[in-house]
């Protein structure tokens, strides 16, 4: 894996993303991204991997590459690690740079608009306790990301992206919005579970009856023609 010496801390995050895509190397290594985001650390990488899961997560195999590092980020953020650590094998994982550029074209216009509106505020939402809670939720959402659920990566990736953006920009309003989205997701899950608990006693007998139809029909036809 080649070495990179991006000095990204003085540039807007959106510009860093564009500069990464401009490299000629067809392989975009995870180690390159860690170097590129510098001291932006956890927030920048959470935002990046969340956005990429939204943009190119439909490509087979990419959710594992893009979602697995978020598991480690969530754990390390929850345990208050100062610097992100990823194993060497993870740093050598890569995605196609052309696919990256195509995905970036999808999310970049919206990102630049939000970036211009962002500023440090609501500092209580970026406190140490808040970061621990964000790390725990990020870990749980990342589990959903790595599962082979078609379309199941969109909402978790969007929430992780918002958390990451808020941490990177120290924008407590963005983090508050992400927490509201987590609350709505939990509420939706609770409603679905309660609905299933109420409906399942009626649906299961119907399902069992439907499954028995082919066997019953065959037995009826056998008896009819046998007679």
Buried (B, 14 or more C-beta within 10 A) or exposed (E): BEEBEBEBEEBEBBEBBBEBBEBEEEBBBBBBBBBBBBEBBBBBBBBBBBBBBBBBBBBEEBBEBBBBBBBBBBBBBBEEBEEBEBEEEBBEBBBBBEBBBBBBEEBBEEBBEBBEEBEEBBEEBBEEEBBBBBBBBBBEBBBBBBEEEEEBBEBBBBBBBBBBBBBBBBBBBBBBBBBEBBEEBEEEEEEEEEEEEEEEEEEEEEEEEEEEEEEEEEEEEEEEEEE
